[in-house]
Amino acid sequence: MKKMLDEFKTFLIKGNAVDMAIGFIFGAAFATVVKSFVTNVVMPPLGMLLGRVDFSQLFIALDGKEYASLEALNKAGAPAIKFGLFINDLISFVILGFVIFMFVKAYNKLKEPEAAPAPTQKSCPECAMKIPLEAKKCPYCGNTDL
């Protein structure tokens, strides 16, 4: 139990938990902005192009009754498939996914590439066997032109 508490303490001190929490908070705030962008900027012109459709008002009432709006449906407490809201959320998800993809792509470009480990062996020019860099004579063929 003590070992696990020590590992948890190390995890918290190294900043992993803090970085994760900041990322989560930033992600939630960014998702709100994207949702607003889709609802208030993307969907109105798209709805107009498709014949003045308000996607947020598209639903199928499952109780067999007709409702004038989503608000009336919700007020009645009727079950429904709210596919218009789903379309909005799906577009938000795609936009958010694309933006995150672009952030990760940019981050990976900025991140310094990991240095390749220094070689510890070389090939003998005579027999092509791998030998230590410091070798003066190939142990396989006896070549001294290294």
Z-matrix of the N, CA and C atoms (Angstrom, degrees):
N
C 1 1.452
C 2 1.534 1 110.24
N 3 1.322 2 116.01 1 -41.00
C 4 1.467 3 120.80 2 -179.77
C 5 1.518 4 110.21 3 -62.79
N 6 1.336 5 117.11 4 -39.68
C 7 1.464 6 121.02 5 -179.60
C 8 1.531 7 110.15 6 -63.07
N 9 1.322 8 115.97 7 -41.58
C 10 1.460 9 119.54 8 179.89
C 11 1.533 10 110.42 9 -65.64
N 12 1.319 11 118.55 10 -40.68
C 13 1.462 12 121.46 11 177.53
C 14 1.530 13 110.84 12 -63.65
N 15 1.341 14 116.31 13 -39.64
C 16 1.464 15 119.67 14 177.16
C 17 1.527 16 111.00 15 -63.89
N 18 1.329 17 116.81 16 -41.47
C 19 1.467 18 120.59 17 177.81
C 20 1.529 19 110.48 18 -63.17
N 21 1.330 20 116.42 19 -41.41
C 22 1.466 21 120.78 20 179.05
C 23 1.524 22 110.46 21 -64.20
N 24 1.323 23 117.01 22 -42.27
C 25 1.468 24 121.89 23 178.13
C 26 1.530 25 109.92 24 -61.00
N 27 1.321 26 116.88 25 -44.42
C 28 1.470 27 121.43 26 178.05
C 29 1.519 28 110.49 27 -61.83
N 30 1.313 29 116.08 28 -42.69
C 31 1.469 30 121.61 29 178.45
C 32 1.523 31 110.37 30 -58.17
N 33 1.332 32 117.27 31 -45.28
C 34 1.462 33 121.29 32 -179.47
C 35 1.526 34 111.98 33 -69.33
N 36 1.330 35 116.92 34 -40.64
C 37 1.459 36 120.82 35 -176.41
C 38 1.526 37 111.38 36 -69.84
N 39 1.318 38 117.45 37 -37.72
C 40 1.458 39 119.75 38 -178.30
C 41 1.518 40 112.30 39 -68.25
N 42 1.312 41 118.39 40 -9.99
C 43 1.452 42 120.73 41 175.46
C 44 1.514 43 114.47 42 95.10
N 45 1.322 44 118.31 43 -1.72
C 46 1.460 45 119.64 44 -179.36
C 47 1.522 46 111.67 45 -58.98
N 48 1.323 47 116.13 46 -44.63
C 49 1.464 48 120.00 47 -177.98
C 50 1.528 49 110.49 48 -68.13
N 51 1.319 50 116.17 49 -39.48
C 52 1.467 51 120.19 50 179.78
C 53 1.525 52 109.51 51 -66.06
N 54 1.336 53 117.13 52 -46.28
C 55 1.468 54 120.63 53 178.11
C 56 1.522 55 111.04 54 -59.08
N 57 1.326 56 115.59 55 -42.53
C 58 1.456 57 120.19 56 -179.92
C 59 1.535 58 110.73 57 -64.72
N 60 1.314 59 117.16 58 -42.04
C 61 1.470 60 120.90 59 -179.95
C 62 1.527 61 110.72 60 -65.33
N 63 1.320 62 116.89 61 -42.70
C 64 1.464 63 120.27 62 178.46
C 65 1.525 64 109.79 63 -63.11
N 66 1.328 65 116.58 64 -43.53
C 67 1.464 66 120.31 65 177.99
C 68 1.518 67 111.84 66 -61.14
N 69 1.312 68 116.59 67 -40.90
C 70 1.466 69 121.13 68 179.99
C 71 1.529 70 110.63 69 -64.97
N 72 1.325 71 116.89 70 -45.62
C 73 1.465 72 121.19 71 -179.86
C 74 1.525 73 110.33 72 -64.24
N 75 1.333 74 116.56 73 -45.23
C 76 1.465 75 120.74 74 178.38
C 77 1.524 76 110.29 75 -62.17
N 78 1.329 77 116.71 76 -42.25
C 79 1.467 78 120.81 77 179.09
C 80 1.519 79 112.29 78 -62.24
N 81 1.332 80 116.84 79 -41.51
C 82 1.464 81 120.37 80 179.62
C 83 1.531 82 110.62 81 -65.83
N 84 1.323 83 116.60 82 -42.27
C 85 1.469 84 119.99 83 178.63
C 86 1.525 85 110.24 84 -65.58
N 87 1.317 86 117.01 85 -41.40
C 88 1.456 87 121.08 86 -179.67
C 89 1.535 88 110.25 87 -65.80
N 90 1.327 89 116.64 88 -39.05
C 91 1.471 90 120.13 89 178.14
C 92 1.523 91 110.70 90 -62.01
N 93 1.324 92 117.29 91 -36.91
C 94 1.464 93 121.10 92 177.21
C 95 1.524 94 110.79 93 -63.50
N 96 1.331 95 116.54 94 -41.80
C 97 1.467 96 120.57 95 178.98
C 98 1.527 97 110.09 96 -65.06
N 99 1.327 98 117.05 97 -43.63
C 100 1.466 99 120.42 98 179.59
C 101 1.521 100 110.32 99 -63.80
N 102 1.332 101 117.24 100 -42.51
C 103 1.470 102 120.96 101 178.72
C 104 1.532 103 110.15 102 -59.71
N 105 1.326 104 116.18 103 -44.02
C 106 1.465 105 119.93 104 178.24
C 107 1.525 106 110.59 105 -64.44
N 108 1.323 107 117.28 106 -40.60
C 109 1.461 108 121.44 107 178.34
C 110 1.526 109 110.65 108 -59.26
N 111 1.328 110 116.14 109 -46.18
C 112 1.467 111 119.85 110 -179.14
C 113 1.517 112 110.59 111 -66.07
N 114 1.330 113 117.15 112 -47.88
C 115 1.461 114 121.45 113 -176.44
C 116 1.525 115 112.49 114 -66.46
N 117 1.322 116 117.17 115 -41.51
C 118 1.462 117 120.56 116 -171.25
C 119 1.525 118 115.24 117 -100.77
N 120 1.336 119 117.97 118 -17.48
C 121 1.463 120 119.66 119 -176.26
C 122 1.531 121 112.11 120 -118.45
N 123 1.322 122 117.19 121 -46.58
C 124 1.473 123 120.13 122 -174.89
C 125 1.527 124 112.42 123 -79.79
N 126 1.308 125 116.94 124 -48.39
C 127 1.466 126 120.25 125 -171.94
C 128 1.537 127 114.49 126 -70.22
N 129 1.334 128 120.98 127 -37.81
C 130 1.469 129 118.17 128 178.99
C 131 1.532 130 113.98 129 -58.34
N 132 1.346 131 120.25 130 -49.40
C 133 1.469 132 117.63 131 178.06
C 134 1.528 133 112.46 132 -66.26
N 135 1.334 134 116.75 133 -35.58
C 136 1.464 135 120.04 134 177.93
C 137 1.530 136 109.92 135 -63.33
N 138 1.318 137 116.52 136 -42.36
C 139 1.457 138 120.96 137 176.93
C 140 1.515 139 112.34 138 -62.53
N 141 1.331 140 116.54 139 -39.10
C 142 1.463 141 120.19 140 177.84
C 143 1.520 142 111.65 141 -65.09
N 144 1.337 143 115.63 142 -41.85
C 145 1.464 144 119.85 143 178.77
C 146 1.529 145 111.76 144 -63.20
N 147 1.310 146 116.65 145 -29.58
C 148 1.469 147 121.30 146 -178.59
C 149 1.525 148 112.27 147 -95.29
N 150 1.309 149 117.68 148 20.53
C 151 1.465 150 120.02 149 175.30
C 152 1.507 151 113.97 150 93.54
N 153 1.316 152 116.85 151 43.37
C 154 1.464 153 122.87 152 177.01
C 155 1.534 154 112.95 153 57.59
N 156 1.313 155 115.54 154 45.80
C 157 1.464 156 121.87 155 178.53
C 158 1.526 157 109.05 156 -92.46
N 159 1.318 158 116.51 157 128.41
C 160 1.465 159 121.32 158 172.82
C 161 1.525 160 105.97 159 -99.11
N 162 1.322 161 115.95 160 102.35
C 163 1.461 162 120.51 161 -174.42
C 164 1.521 163 112.70 162 -57.93
N 165 1.324 164 117.01 163 -34.06
C 166 1.463 165 118.88 164 -178.47
C 167 1.528 166 112.06 165 -65.66
N 168 1.328 167 118.37 166 -16.22
C 169 1.461 168 121.85 167 -178.82
C 170 1.536 169 112.74 168 -100.31
N 171 1.306 170 117.68 169 7.81
C 172 1.469 171 120.08 170 -180.00
C 173 1.519 172 109.87 171 -87.51
N 174 1.324 173 115.75 172 122.58
C 175 1.464 174 120.66 173 -179.52
C 176 1.521 175 109.04 174 -157.32
N 177 1.319 176 115.05 175 163.74
C 178 1.463 177 122.30 176 173.93
C 179 1.526 178 106.18 177 -124.29
N 180 1.326 179 116.52 178 113.95
C 181 1.468 180 120.96 179 178.37
C 182 1.521 181 108.43 180 -72.88
N 183 1.315 182 115.93 181 130.67
C 184 1.470 183 120.43 182 -177.14
C 185 1.528 184 113.30 183 -90.05
N 186 1.326 185 117.23 184 -5.23
C 187 1.468 186 118.76 185 179.82
C 188 1.531 187 112.05 186 -93.18
N 189 1.347 188 116.42 187 2.72
C 190 1.454 189 120.50 188 176.43
C 191 1.522 190 114.56 189 84.98
N 192 1.312 191 118.87 190 -4.05
C 193 1.467 192 122.07 191 -179.71
C 194 1.526 193 109.86 192 -93.10
N 195 1.314 194 116.06 193 163.37
C 196 1.470 195 122.82 194 177.91
C 197 1.530 196 108.30 195 -101.00
N 198 1.326 197 116.45 196 137.87
C 199 1.459 198 121.88 197 177.35
C 200 1.524 199 108.30 198 -127.50
N 201 1.314 200 115.83 199 139.76
C 202 1.461 201 121.04 200 -175.74
C 203 1.526 202 111.96 201 -70.41
N 204 1.317 203 116.27 202 -32.02
C 205 1.467 204 119.26 203 -177.37
C 206 1.527 205 109.45 204 -150.97
N 207 1.307 206 114.41 205 170.82
C 208 1.461 207 120.19 206 176.97
C 209 1.526 208 110.15 207 -65.51
N 210 1.328 209 115.97 208 -34.22
C 211 1.460 210 120.31 209 178.23
C 212 1.530 211 110.43 210 -62.98
N 213 1.333 212 117.38 211 -42.86
C 214 1.471 213 120.97 212 178.55
C 215 1.525 214 110.29 213 -64.89
N 216 1.306 215 116.44 214 -39.03
C 217 1.467 216 120.99 215 178.00
C 218 1.521 217 110.46 216 -62.38
N 219 1.330 218 115.92 217 -47.41
C 220 1.463 219 120.07 218 -179.32
C 221 1.524 220 111.34 219 -65.58
N 222 1.358 221 116.69 220 -37.91
C 223 1.463 222 120.35 221 179.02
C 224 1.530 223 110.54 222 -63.10
N 225 1.336 224 117.05 223 -38.11
C 226 1.461 225 121.28 224 178.85
C 227 1.527 226 111.68 225 -75.36
N 228 1.326 227 116.26 226 -15.59
C 229 1.468 228 120.35 227 -179.70
C 230 1.517 229 112.57 228 70.91
N 231 1.313 230 117.03 229 25.29
C 232 1.459 231 121.64 230 -177.82
C 233 1.531 232 110.51 231 -79.65
N 234 1.317 233 116.89 232 143.79
C 235 1.468 234 119.61 233 175.41
C 236 1.526 235 109.95 234 -72.34
N 237 1.325 236 116.49 235 144.21
C 238 1.459 237 119.80 236 -177.75
C 239 1.522 238 110.68 237 -156.68
N 240 1.307 239 114.52 238 156.84
C 241 1.454 240 121.60 239 169.45
C 242 1.524 241 105.56 240 -96.98
N 243 1.309 242 116.01 241 110.96
C 244 1.472 243 121.42 242 -175.02
C 245 1.530 244 108.50 243 -97.16
N 246 1.322 245 116.09 244 71.70
C 247 1.456 246 120.35 245 -173.84
C 248 1.520 247 113.02 246 -71.20
N 249 1.320 248 118.83 247 -22.43
C 250 1.466 249 121.37 248 176.44
C 251 1.524 250 111.02 249 -65.89
N 252 1.332 251 116.31 250 -43.60
C 253 1.461 252 120.34 251 177.11
C 254 1.530 253 110.31 252 -65.44
N 255 1.327 254 115.01 253 -36.12
C 256 1.460 255 119.27 254 177.41
C 257 1.532 256 110.81 255 -63.41
N 258 1.319 257 117.62 256 -41.21
C 259 1.474 258 121.38 257 178.03
C 260 1.525 259 109.59 258 -61.56
N 261 1.336 260 117.54 259 -44.05
C 262 1.472 261 120.81 260 176.85
C 263 1.527 262 110.79 261 -58.85
N 264 1.337 263 116.47 262 -47.06
C 265 1.464 264 120.44 263 -178.97
C 266 1.525 265 111.63 264 -65.46
N 267 1.315 266 116.94 265 -36.71
C 268 1.461 267 120.90 266 179.08
C 269 1.531 268 110.30 267 -65.28
N 270 1.309 269 117.65 268 -43.38
C 271 1.468 270 120.81 269 177.83
C 272 1.528 271 109.83 270 -65.12
N 273 1.327 272 117.68 271 -39.66
C 274 1.473 273 120.89 272 176.44
C 275 1.526 274 110.43 273 -60.22
N 276 1.317 275 115.97 274 -43.49
C 277 1.464 276 120.72 275 -179.75
C 278 1.531 277 111.20 276 -61.75
N 279 1.324 278 117.10 277 -44.32
C 280 1.465 279 121.08 278 -179.27
C 281 1.536 280 110.18 279 -64.16
N 282 1.323 281 117.24 280 -44.30
C 283 1.466 282 120.43 281 179.22
C 284 1.525 283 110.49 282 -64.26
N 285 1.321 284 117.02 283 -45.76
C 286 1.459 285 121.28 284 179.56
C 287 1.532 286 110.01 285 -61.80
N 288 1.313 287 117.21 286 -43.81
C 289 1.463 288 120.56 287 178.18
C 290 1.513 289 111.80 288 -60.64
N 291 1.333 290 117.44 289 -41.73
C 292 1.460 291 121.23 290 179.65
C 293 1.522 292 110.89 291 -65.39
N 294 1.334 293 117.12 292 -43.35
C 295 1.464 294 120.25 293 -179.92
C 296 1.523 295 110.40 294 -64.49
N 297 1.320 296 118.07 295 -42.41
C 298 1.465 297 120.80 296 178.08
C 299 1.525 298 109.94 297 -63.23
N 300 1.335 299 116.88 298 -41.11
C 301 1.462 300 120.97 299 176.72
C 302 1.524 301 110.51 300 -57.90
N 303 1.334 302 117.19 301 -44.03
C 304 1.462 303 120.58 302 -179.62
C 305 1.534 304 111.48 303 -67.17
N 306 1.350 305 117.31 304 -38.40
C 307 1.462 306 120.37 305 176.23
C 308 1.525 307 110.81 306 -61.82
N 309 1.315 308 117.36 307 -46.87
C 310 1.465 309 121.14 308 -179.29
C 311 1.526 310 110.39 309 -63.56
N 312 1.323 311 116.17 310 -40.93
C 313 1.465 312 120.53 311 178.81
C 314 1.534 313 110.44 312 -61.92
N 315 1.334 314 117.09 313 -44.86
C 316 1.470 315 121.03 314 178.42
C 317 1.524 316 110.89 315 -65.55
N 318 1.315 317 117.05 316 -41.04
C 319 1.464 318 121.41 317 179.08
C 320 1.519 319 110.49 318 -61.65
N 321 1.322 320 116.90 319 -43.80
C 322 1.465 321 120.21 320 -179.50
C 323 1.526 322 111.66 321 -64.95
N 324 1.344 323 117.91 322 -31.21
C 325 1.463 324 120.55 323 176.51
C 326 1.526 325 110.79 324 -70.16
N 327 1.337 326 116.81 325 -37.63
C 328 1.457 327 120.83 326 -178.82
C 329 1.523 328 112.85 327 -75.21
N 330 1.314 329 116.06 328 -29.75
C 331 1.453 330 121.16 329 -177.65
C 332 1.519 331 109.28 330 -66.68
N 333 1.328 332 116.79 331 133.61
C 334 1.452 333 120.26 332 179.10
C 335 1.526 334 109.59 333 -68.04
N 336 1.321 335 117.07 334 136.51
C 337 1.461 336 118.22 335 178.45
C 338 1.527 337 110.36 336 -67.73
N 339 1.304 338 115.50 337 145.84
C 340 1.455 339 119.86 338 179.26
C 341 1.518 340 108.81 339 -68.57
N 342 1.327 341 115.31 340 135.35
C 343 1.461 342 119.81 341 179.81
C 344 1.520 343 109.05 342 -70.05
N 345 1.309 344 115.12 343 136.43
C 346 1.458 345 120.29 344 177.39
C 347 1.526 346 108.16 345 -69.67
N 348 1.329 347 116.95 346 142.50
C 349 1.465 348 118.12 347 179.18
C 350 1.528 349 110.29 348 -64.36
N 351 1.320 350 114.32 349 144.99
C 352 1.460 351 119.43 350 -179.55
C 353 1.529 352 108.99 351 -63.81
N 354 1.329 353 116.81 352 139.91
C 355 1.464 354 118.95 353 -179.94
C 356 1.526 355 111.06 354 -66.09
N 357 1.310 356 116.06 355 144.54
C 358 1.462 357 121.53 356 178.16
C 359 1.521 358 111.33 357 -111.89
N 360 1.332 359 116.11 358 -6.36
C 361 1.456 360 120.09 359 -179.01
C 362 1.522 361 110.10 360 -134.21
N 363 1.331 362 114.15 361 160.23
C 364 1.462 363 121.03 362 173.84
C 365 1.517 364 107.44 363 -135.45
N 366 1.314 365 116.15 364 166.97
C 367 1.462 366 120.35 365 179.06
C 368 1.518 367 109.33 366 -98.04
N 369 1.309 368 115.71 367 138.55
C 370 1.463 369 121.21 368 174.85
C 371 1.524 370 107.60 369 -71.20
N 372 1.352 371 118.52 370 129.15
C 373 1.464 372 119.65 371 -178.48
C 374 1.536 373 113.19 372 -68.57
N 375 1.313 374 116.81 373 -18.06
C 376 1.469 375 120.65 374 -177.59
C 377 1.526 376 111.82 375 -87.36
N 378 1.355 377 116.80 376 -51.46
C 379 1.473 378 119.44 377 -174.48
C 380 1.532 379 113.42 378 -111.74
N 381 1.346 380 118.36 379 -4.11
C 382 1.469 381 124.84 380 177.25
C 383 1.524 382 113.95 381 66.22
N 384 1.319 383 118.26 382 16.57
C 385 1.467 384 121.74 383 176.12
C 386 1.526 385 109.55 384 -81.65
N 387 1.313 386 116.30 385 150.38
C 388 1.467 387 121.65 386 178.05
C 389 1.526 388 108.37 387 -79.13
N 390 1.345 389 114.57 388 131.03
C 391 1.464 390 120.31 389 178.99
C 392 1.522 391 108.17 390 -136.02
N 393 1.341 392 119.14 391 158.30
C 394 1.468 393 121.27 392 178.90
C 395 1.530 394 111.12 393 -60.48
N 396 1.332 395 116.05 394 148.95
C 397 1.463 396 121.42 395 179.83
C 398 1.530 397 112.30 396 -57.53
N 399 1.313 398 116.96 397 -35.82
C 400 1.465 399 121.95 398 -175.98
C 401 1.520 400 113.11 399 -77.70
N 402 1.328 401 118.74 400 -8.61
C 403 1.467 402 121.41 401 -175.13
C 404 1.518 403 111.27 402 -62.89
N 405 1.335 404 115.92 403 138.61
C 406 1.465 405 122.82 404 176.54
C 407 1.519 406 110.62 405 -102.28
N 408 1.347 407 115.23 406 -17.93
C 409 1.459 408 120.79 407 -178.17
C 410 1.520 409 108.17 408 -143.13
N 411 1.323 410 116.86 409 134.86
C 412 1.472 411 121.07 410 -179.84
C 413 1.527 412 109.13 411 -72.67
N 414 1.342 413 116.68 412 124.94
C 415 1.465 414 119.05 413 -179.65
C 416 1.550 415 112.65 414 -72.31
N 417 1.301 416 117.27 415 -13.03
C 418 1.474 417 121.14 416 -177.07
C 419 1.541 418 111.96 417 -89.10
N 420 1.342 419 115.39 418 -45.79
C 421 1.465 420 117.97 419 -174.66
C 422 1.526 421 113.22 420 -118.97
N 423 1.328 422 117.84 421 -8.76
C 424 1.468 423 121.56 422 178.64
C 425 1.521 424 113.42 423 83.25
N 426 1.311 425 119.47 424 5.36
C 427 1.467 426 123.42 425 -179.73
C 428 1.528 427 109.29 426 -61.19
N 429 1.352 428 115.97 427 135.26
C 430 1.465 429 120.28 428 177.93
C 431 1.523 430 111.55 429 -110.53
N 432 1.331 431 119.15 430 1.86
C 433 1.472 432 122.53 431 177.71
C 434 1.525 433 109.79 432 -89.52
N 435 1.291 434 116.95 433 67.87
C 436 1.462 435 120.96 434 -178.30
C 437 1.474 436 107.48 435 -106.90
